[in-house]
Amino acid sequence: MESLDVPPPVVILDQPQLAENIGACARVMANFGLYDLRLVNPRDGWPQDRAWASASGADWPLRDAKICGSVAEAIADLQLVYAATARPRETHLPVETPREAAAALHQASASGLKIGLLFGAERAGLETMDIALCNAIVTVPVDAKFRSLNLAQAVAVNAYEWRATVLNAPPAPFLNVAPPADQATMLGLYEHLEEELDFSGFFFPPEKKPSMIRNLRVALGRARFTDQEARTFRGVITALTKGRGRTLARLALAKGADSGLTVTEMDDDTSLTERET
């Protein structure tokens, strides 16, 4: 599913305290395709070089950030706003997870509404009166033993869930993999393996051989080998076979030494000859 033309939510940071946190928020916004950043009364003023350093190159949300004097001003042009908070407040707003909120925000944005996510200051979070200006609450289902989330982490979780609504698929480089091997290649692999296993006495008792072969083929088929992987696996079988020949040669050598015979080894074929006396 891809709908990258749907405008993403505005991110509003209410009274952010640390420039580094603002920069980190810009960084995760850029990671997930969000770009409209609004800052309500940043504690240390704006702009701040430390924010750019923390953004690690995600300059555009910082460069275009809008400074507002209140939450009301920051959300004035928005039509659906979720307030991010982990603390129960004296409000009767709907409460949703980031995934549920992202779905609702996506639907609203696709229908032409302007949407936003409001985050509170690092230390105190959002004021009840500011939450009351919003349409719903979004809260991350963190473990009850430790509910504290860094500001940028909270933005990241919500930004990720938004991104999953507009591009719910792996990036293209992860999709450019070799196709599975054709069935002729796989049959060659099956028969090669079965021949060596048969020679080694693996199929015992004999009446169970058909079911054992079937189970082996099903297991290998589930792996969906590429052509290269199938060839590699056959190389493994060949290497093990040659290793078995060398093991047999060493055993024969030891046996020959005990019985007065010598071993002549040529091309992995082992023959015994009588030692001259």
N, C-alpha and C positions, 0 to 999 in steps of 0.2 A: 504494500500500500504506500503510495507516494503522493503527497499533496503539499510540496514545499512552497507553493504559491499562497498558502493560507498564512496571513500575518501572525507572527508569534506574540505572546503576551509581553507587555511592558513590565519591566522589573523595577519596583520602587523600594529603595532602602531608606527607612525612616531613621534619621539621626545616627547614621553609622559613625563609629568611634575611631576606627583604625583605617588609615589609608591602605595598609596591606590587605585588609579584608575587602575593601572596595575593589582593589585590583584583582584579588582572587575571584571575586564574584564576576567581574568582567571576563575573566579567563574562562570560567565554566559556561557563562552565557555564550561566548564565542564557540566553545566546543559543541554546543547543541543548537546553534543557529538563532539565538536570541541576540538582539542588538540595541534595543531601546531601553536605556538606563536613566532613571530619575533619582536624584539624591535630595532628601528632605533634611535641610539644616545639618550637613556633615559637621561633626564636632570641631575639627581642626581647619575648617574652611576648604576651599577648592579653587584651583587644582592642587594636587600634591604629587610630587615626583615619586614617592614611595608606592603610590598606586600603580603607576606605569611599570615600575620594576616588578611588582607582584603579578601583573597581567601577562608577563612573558610573551609580549608581542601582540596580545589581543587589545590593540589600541582603540579600535573604532567605538566600542561602547563607552570608553572613558572620554574620548575626544568629543563625542556628540552628547555626552551626559547633560541632562537638564537639571538645574538647581532650583528647588522649590522651597517656599517658606513654610509650608504645612502639608499634611497628608491630603487635606481637602483640595488644595491647589494641584497636587501631583496627580490626583485621580479624577479631576474635574471633567476631562474629556472622555473618560472610559465608561463603558456601559455594563461591564461585568468584571468585578474585582474579587479575588480571593485573598483573605488575610492569612498569612502563615504564622501559626502559633502552636506551641506545645502545652500551653497552660489554659485550663478552663476559665472562661470569663463570664461575666454576667450578661450574656447575650443568648438569644434563641435562634441563632443562625444555623443553617445546615452545616454539618461537619463531614468532610470527605478526605480520603487519602489522596496523595499526589496523583495516583493513577486515575482515580475517579474525577478529580478536579481537571486533570489534563484532557480527559475525554469531553467534559462539559465545556471547557474553554475552547477546545478545537471546534466543537459543534457551533459555538457562538461566533467564533472568528470566521468560520466558513460561511456563516449566514450574514456576515458584514458588520458584526459588532466589534467594538474596540475593547480589548481585554487586558487585564493586568494581574500581577502577583505582588502583594505587599509584604515586606519583611521588616521586622522590628530591629531595634538597636541590639548590639551584642550582649549587653549586660541585663537590660530590663525587658526586652521584647516590645511588643506593641501595647499601647494604651487602649483601655476598653472603649473609650470614645472614638478612637480611630478605627477600631475593629467594627464599630457600629455603622461606620460609613460604607462598609463593604457588603457584598451580597452573600458571602459564604466563608467558611473557615476551611483551610487545608492543614492537616497535621500529619507528620511522618510517623508511621507505626513503629517507633523505636522501642527498645526493651525498657520495661518499667524501672529496672534497676539503675538506668542511667539515661535520662531523657535529653541531656544537653547536646545540642548540635552546634558546631561552628556555623557562622553566618553563611560562608561560602558553601559549606556542605549542604545546608538547607536549600540554597539556591540550586546547587548541582542536582539534588534529588528531583526537585520539581522540574528543572530544565530537561533532565533526561526523560522523565515521563512525558513531557510535551513532545520531545523529539521522537519518541517511540510512536506517538500518534500520527506523525506526518511522514516518517520514514522507518517503517517497522521491518527492516531487512538488514543483513550484514552489509558493510561497505563493499564496493565493487572488487577491490583487490582480493578479498576473501572468497569471492565467487569465481574467480578466474583459475579454476583448478582443472586438471586433466579429467576427461570423462572416464567412466568405468570401462574396463577391458571388454572386448566382445566375447561372446560365448565360446567361440572356437579357441580363443586364447585360454579361457578358463578351463575348458575341457582338457586341453593339453596339460595344464597344471594339475588337474585332478588325476589324470591317468599317470602322469609322471610320479606323483606322490604315492598313488595306490600301488604302482609297480614296485617301488622301493619298499613300501610297507609289507607288501606280499612276500617279497624276497626275505625280509627280516623276520617273518613269522608273526607279524602283528595281528593278522586276521585269524583269530582263534577264539572259539572253535569255528571250523569252516562254515557251518550252517548260518553263522551270524555275519558272514562277510557282506552280504548285500545291505543289511541294515547299517553296518558300520560305515560302509562306503557312502550310503545316503546321508548319514549324520555328518560325516566329514565334508561332503559337498555343500550341505546346507550351511554349516558353520563358516566355511570359506566364502560362500556366496554372499553371506550377510556382510562381509567385510567390504564388498564392492571395490575390489582391487582395480587400480588403473593398469594400463598395459605395462608400464614400467615396474609397478609393484609385483605384478604377476611374474615378470621375467626375473626380478630379484628373488622372489620366493623360490622359483625353480633353480636359481643359482645356489640358494641355501641348501636345497635338497641334494644337488650335485656335490656340493662341498662336503656334506655329511656322508654321502656315499663314498667319496674318495677317502675321507677320514676313516671310515669303517675298513676300507681296504688296507690302509696303513696299519691299523690296529691288528688286523688279521695277520699281516706280514710280521709284525713284532712278535705276536704269539707263536707263529710258525718258526721264527728264528730261535725263540727260546726253547721250543720243543725240539728243534733240530739239534741244538747244542746238547740237549740231554740225551739224544738218541744216536749221536754220531753222524748227523747229516749237516750239510751246508745249505744255505738259502741263496738262490739267485733271483733277484728282483728286477723285473723289467716292465716299465709302463704300468705299475700297480698290479701286475700279475705275478703271483708268487709260486715258485716251483722248488721242490726239494730234490737234491742230488746226493748220492752217497759220497762221503768224504773219502779221499784216497788214503790208503793205509800203506 
